[in-house]
């Protein structure tokens, strides 16, 4: 049985070091404008590294670096098609937080 968000928040005595680290790294990921732009682009469609670089006008090496960071946090995933990797988001919860934050900023 899954815990509700209220139960998770009320039970703050069980925030172990691993959980704290993952939460802080997730917010670190969302605190970087380039990573936000990449995640925003991946809301509804998958893209290759080159497509992301072109659409966001970034260097391919910059995109690769940021995708590696996001992949290590399991915020993006990829599928291989021949020699090309196509990236998409991998955490609907974090995408939801990002969408709500963007809506809040535009409000």
N, C-alpha and C positions, 0 to 999 in steps of 0.2 A: 504494500500500500504506500503510495507517494505521500510525502508530507506537504501540507499546504504552505504557502509562503508565510502566513502568520506564525505557523508552528516553527518554521525555520528561523524566523526573526526572533521569536520569543525564546528560543533555545540557544542563546548566544554563548553559553558555557561550553558548547561543543565545536567552537571554531578552531579546529586544529591548524597547525602550521601549513599543511599542504593546501587546505581550503583558503586560508588567508593569502597564500602566495598566488593561487590561481585567480582569486578575485582581484587582487592588486594588479596582476599582469593583464587581466581582461580590461580593467579600467585604463591601464597604461596603453593598451592597444587602441582603445577608443579615444585616448587623449592626443593622438597624433593626427594632424590634418590629412596627411597622405594616406594613412591607413583608413581613415574615415571615408575618403574619396573612393578608395578601392572597394571597401565593403559596400558603399552606397551603389557603386556601379554593378556589383554582384547581387543586388537585391533580387532581380528577376531573371537574370540570364547568366550563363557561363561565358567566360572569355579566356583567350590565350594570353600569355604574358605580353606578346607583341601587340595584341588588340587593346589590352589595358593601357600599355605604354602610349599607344597612339591616341586613344580616346581621352586620356588624362594629360597628354603632352608631358610625359615623364620619360626618363631614360629607362631602357630595358633593365639595366642593372639595379636601378632604384626599385622598380616594380618587383623584380625577383627577390631582392633583399626583404622587402616588406611582406611579400607573400610567404616567404620562409618563416618570418616572425608569426604571422597570422596562422599558418599551418601548424606550427609547433604548439599553438594554443588551441588547436582544433576549431578555429573560427572559419577557416576555409578548407576545402578539399579539392582534389584534382582527379581528373580521369585522363588517361593517355589515349590519344588517337594517332597512331604511327609514331612520329617523333615529336608531336605537339602535345603539350599539357594544357587542358582546359580547366580553369578554376571556377568554383562556385562557393557560395557560403555553406557553412557546415554546422551552424548553431542558430536555430530559429529564435532561441531566447535572446541572444545577444543582438540579432538583427532587429527583434522587437524593441529592445532597449534603444538601439540606435535610431529606429524610425520614430519612436516617441520623443526622443531628445531633439531630433530634427524638427518634428511638429511643434514642440515646445519653443524652439528657437525662432520659428517662423510665426508664432502666435502673437 
